[in-house]
């Protein structure tokens, strides 16, 4: 039986945090922070990871306004996610990411990670939180 993994994406103008589930979809782990040098390059990189890791669904962070409405940033994320869905032939789910960066920062502080190091890894931790949130929502 072929199992499919899930991928979490914390999309940003400068950096893209990426996380994956294990093949059994039990554990979500941070994978990498990819430097975003342009949309086409980012889409190609994510598509390659999707294929290499047998991903069938992507949980992508959606930056909502604090009142829950969608603004300009959310529209950019949706457009990017829809392009990724088209080229990779995967389902992209948009997950409220309003508090994921703060949650990731708090986790890293409590884990004793120094400020300089936190900046390097916060995006992949945020992607892990987005992915975990998506996986938790499916269990309900």
Residue pairs with C-beta under 8 A, 6 or more apart in sequence:
2 54
3 23
3 24
3 25
3 54
4 25
4 54
4 55
4 56
4 57
5 20
5 21
5 22
5 23
5 25
5 53
5 54
5 55
5 56
6 20
6 21
6 25
6 28
6 55
6 56
6 57
6 58
6 59
6 131
6 134
6 135
7 18
7 19
7 20
7 21
7 46
7 49
7 50
7 53
7 55
7 57
7 58
7 59
7 131
8 17
8 18
8 19
8 20
8 28
8 58
8 59
8 60
8 61
8 127
8 128
8 129
8 130
8 131
8 132
8 134
9 16
9 17
9 18
9 46
9 58
9 59
9 60
9 61
9 81
9 84
9 127
9 130
10 16
10 17
10 18
10 61
10 97
10 100
10 101
10 123
10 124
10 126
10 127
10 130
11 36
11 60
11 61
11 77
11 80
11 81
12 36
12 123
13 36
14 35
14 36
15 33
15 34
15 35
15 36
15 123
16 33
16 34
16 36
16 42
16 46
16 123
16 127
17 30
17 32
17 33
17 34
17 122
17 123
17 124
17 125
17 126
17 127
17 128
18 30
18 31
18 32
18 33
18 34
18 46
18 49
18 124
18 127
19 28
19 29
19 30
19 31
19 124
19 127
19 128
19 130
19 131
20 28
20 29
20 31
20 53
20 55
20 131
21 27
21 28
21 29
21 131
21 135
22 29
23 54
25 135
28 128
28 131
28 132
28 135
29 128
30 121
30 124
30 125
30 127
30 128
31 49
31 124
31 127
32 124
33 120
33 121
33 123
33 124
34 42
34 45
36 42
39 80
39 83
42 80
43 80
43 83
43 84
43 87
46 58
46 84
46 88
47 84
47 87
47 88
49 55
50 58
50 88
50 90
51 88
55 88
55 90
56 90
56 91
57 90
57 91
57 92
57 93
58 81
58 84
58 85
58 88
58 90
58 91
58 92
58 93
59 93
59 95
59 130
59 131
59 133
59 134
59 135
60 77
60 80
60 81
60 84
60 92
60 93
60 94
60 95
60 130
61 77
61 94
61 95
61 96
61 97
61 100
61 126
61 127
61 130
62 70
62 74
62 77
62 78
62 94
62 95
62 96
62 97
63 71
63 73
63 74
63 77
63 97
63 98
64 70
64 71
64 74
64 96
64 97
64 98
65 71
65 74
66 98
70 78
77 94
78 94
81 92
81 94
82 92
84 90
84 92
85 91
85 92
93 134
95 130
95 133
95 134
95 137
96 133
97 126
97 130
100 126
100 129
100 130
100 133
101 122
101 126
103 126
103 129
104 122
104 123
104 125
104 126
104 128
104 129
105 118
105 122
107 125
108 117
108 118
108 121
108 122
108 125
109 118
113 121
